[in-house]
């Protein structure tokens, strides 16, 4: 949301057409603001620095490492998958603006059905094979392919529902979608 608001604001003010790189940099910095919020919330458990350069592997002892956008052309989904590869992690919690993945866009189709669990193969059919800046899908197609190759599980949860997030961490029934 923050990214799209800032991108729209830039479009209104800048006379010439914005490039994908311009739009990506706005998105990168918006994700860094969001990541600082999450790191602050989990400051007692989280590594004190955000990962915002994925060419550097940090040795950490804390149980939570928070990452943000890196550079144009890379989605934060892909950044998270690369972090898993570097740290040999097998789970991603994707806090986003949706509570679950749907079989089709619920904003366009009244008969869209929520999905609790989905395979990478099935998700990749939903999101396609090509990623573009600002793409609105549950998990980036390129990141999905890499996560599938690495055997990573992704749980999609609403970033606004902290009670639900607590249920997830406690191993209780939660609202979200698990992709394996």
C-alpha positions as CSV (number, residue, x, y, z in Angstrom):
1,X,0.0,0.0,0.0
2,X,2.7,2.5,1.0
3,X,4.6,1.8,-2.2
4,X,1.6,2.2,-4.4
5,X,0.6,5.5,-2.7
6,X,4.1,6.9,-3.2
7,X,4.4,5.7,-6.7
8,X,1.0,7.3,-7.6
9,X,2.1,10.5,-5.9
10,X,5.3,10.6,-8.0
11,X,3.3,10.0,-11.2
12,X,1.1,13.1,-10.3
13,X,4.1,15.3,-9.7
14,X,6.7,14.3,-12.3
15,X,5.8,15.5,-15.8
16,X,7.7,12.8,-17.8
17,X,6.9,9.1,-17.5
18,X,8.5,7.4,-14.6
19,X,10.9,4.5,-15.4
20,X,10.5,1.0,-13.9
21,X,13.8,1.8,-12.0
22,X,12.2,4.9,-10.5
23,X,9.1,2.9,-9.4
24,X,11.3,0.1,-8.1
25,X,13.4,2.5,-5.9
26,X,10.2,3.9,-4.4
27,X,9.2,0.3,-3.6
28,X,12.6,-0.6,-2.1
29,X,12.5,2.3,0.3
30,X,8.9,1.7,1.3
31,X,9.8,-1.9,2.2
32,X,12.7,-0.6,4.3
33,X,10.3,1.5,6.3
34,X,8.0,-1.6,6.8
35,X,11.0,-3.7,7.8
36,X,12.1,-1.2,10.4
37,X,8.6,-1.4,11.9
38,X,8.7,-5.3,12.1
39,X,12.3,-5.3,13.4
40,X,11.2,-2.8,16.1
41,X,8.2,-4.9,17.1
42,X,10.5,-8.0,17.5
43,X,13.5,-6.1,18.8
44,X,14.1,-8.4,21.7
45,X,14.4,-11.4,19.3
46,X,15.6,-9.8,16.0
47,X,19.0,-9.1,14.7
48,X,19.7,-5.4,15.2
49,X,20.3,-4.6,11.5
50,X,18.0,-5.1,8.5
51,X,19.2,-7.0,5.6
52,X,19.0,-4.7,2.6
53,X,22.0,-5.9,0.6
54,X,21.7,-9.6,-0.4
55,X,25.3,-9.8,-1.6
56,X,26.4,-9.9,2.1
57,X,25.8,-12.8,4.4
58,X,25.7,-11.8,8.0
59,X,26.4,-14.3,10.8
60,X,23.6,-13.9,13.3
61,X,22.7,-15.5,16.6
62,X,19.2,-14.0,17.0
63,X,16.2,-16.1,15.9
64,X,14.7,-13.5,13.7
65,X,16.4,-11.7,10.8
66,X,14.3,-9.0,9.0
67,X,15.0,-8.1,5.4
68,X,13.8,-5.3,3.1
69,X,14.1,-4.5,-0.6
70,X,17.5,-4.5,-2.2
71,X,17.6,-3.0,-5.6
72,X,15.5,-2.4,-8.8
73,X,14.5,-5.6,-10.6
74,X,14.3,-7.7,-7.5
75,X,11.1,-8.3,-5.5
76,X,11.2,-8.6,-1.7
77,X,9.8,-12.1,-2.2
78,X,12.9,-13.1,-4.2
79,X,15.1,-11.3,-1.6
80,X,13.5,-13.5,1.1
81,X,14.1,-16.7,-0.8
82,X,17.8,-15.7,-1.4
83,X,18.1,-15.1,2.4
84,X,16.7,-18.6,3.0
85,X,19.2,-20.0,0.6
86,X,22.1,-18.2,2.3
87,X,21.1,-19.2,5.8
88,X,19.7,-22.6,4.9
89,X,16.3,-21.7,6.3
90,X,13.2,-23.5,5.1
91,X,10.4,-21.1,6.1
92,X,9.2,-17.7,5.1
93,X,6.5,-15.7,6.8
94,X,5.1,-13.3,4.3
95,X,3.1,-10.5,6.0
96,X,1.1,-8.9,3.3
97,X,-2.1,-7.0,2.6
98,X,-4.2,-10.2,2.1
99,X,-5.2,-12.8,4.7
100,X,-5.1,-15.8,2.2
101,X,-4.3,-16.7,-1.3
102,X,-7.3,-17.1,-3.6
103,X,-7.9,-19.2,-6.6
104,X,-8.5,-15.9,-8.5
105,X,-8.5,-12.2,-7.8
106,X,-11.2,-11.6,-5.2
107,X,-11.3,-7.9,-6.1
108,X,-12.5,-8.9,-9.6
109,X,-14.4,-12.1,-9.1
110,X,-17.1,-12.6,-6.5
111,X,-16.7,-16.4,-6.7
112,X,-13.0,-16.4,-5.7
113,X,-12.3,-19.1,-3.2
114,X,-9.7,-18.8,-0.4
115,X,-7.0,-21.4,-0.2
116,X,-5.5,-22.8,3.1
117,X,-2.8,-24.9,1.6
118,X,-1.4,-25.0,-2.0
119,X,1.5,-26.7,-3.7
120,X,4.2,-24.6,-5.5
121,X,3.1,-26.2,-8.8
122,X,-0.5,-25.0,-8.2
123,X,0.6,-21.5,-7.1
124,X,2.9,-21.1,-10.0
125,X,-0.1,-21.8,-12.3
126,X,-1.9,-18.9,-10.6
127,X,0.9,-16.4,-10.7
128,X,2.5,-17.2,-14.0
129,X,6.2,-17.3,-14.9
130,X,7.0,-13.6,-15.5
131,X,7.6,-10.9,-12.8
132,X,7.1,-7.2,-13.5
133,X,7.6,-4.2,-11.0
134,X,4.4,-3.6,-9.0
135,X,3.0,-6.9,-9.9
136,X,0.0,-7.8,-7.6
137,X,0.3,-11.5,-6.9
138,X,0.5,-13.5,-3.6
139,X,4.2,-14.4,-4.2
140,X,6.4,-13.3,-7.1
141,X,6.7,-15.9,-9.9
142,X,10.5,-15.9,-10.0
143,X,10.7,-16.3,-6.2
144,X,8.1,-19.1,-6.3
145,X,10.2,-21.1,-8.8
146,X,13.3,-20.6,-6.7
147,X,11.4,-21.4,-3.4
148,X,10.1,-24.6,-5.0
149,X,13.6,-25.6,-6.1
150,X,14.9,-25.0,-2.6
151,X,12.1,-26.8,-0.8
152,X,11.0,-23.6,1.1
153,X,7.6,-23.3,2.7
154,X,5.9,-19.9,2.6
155,X,3.1,-18.8,4.9
156,X,1.0,-15.9,3.7
157,X,-0.6,-13.9,6.5
158,X,-2.2,-10.5,6.8
159,X,0.4,-8.0,8.1
160,X,-2.4,-6.1,9.9
161,X,-3.6,-9.0,12.1
162,X,-1.1,-9.3,15.0
163,X,-3.5,-11.6,17.0
164,X,-3.4,-14.0,14.0
165,X,0.4,-13.8,13.8
166,X,0.6,-14.7,17.5
167,X,-1.6,-17.7,16.8
168,X,0.8,-18.8,14.0
169,X,3.8,-18.5,16.3
170,X,2.1,-20.4,19.1
171,X,1.2,-23.2,16.7
172,X,-2.5,-22.5,17.0
173,X,-5.1,-22.4,14.2
174,X,-4.5,-19.3,12.1
175,X,-5.9,-17.6,9.0
176,X,-3.5,-17.8,6.1
177,X,-2.2,-19.9,3.3
178,X,0.7,-22.3,3.5
179,X,2.6,-22.9,0.2
180,X,4.8,-26.0,0.0
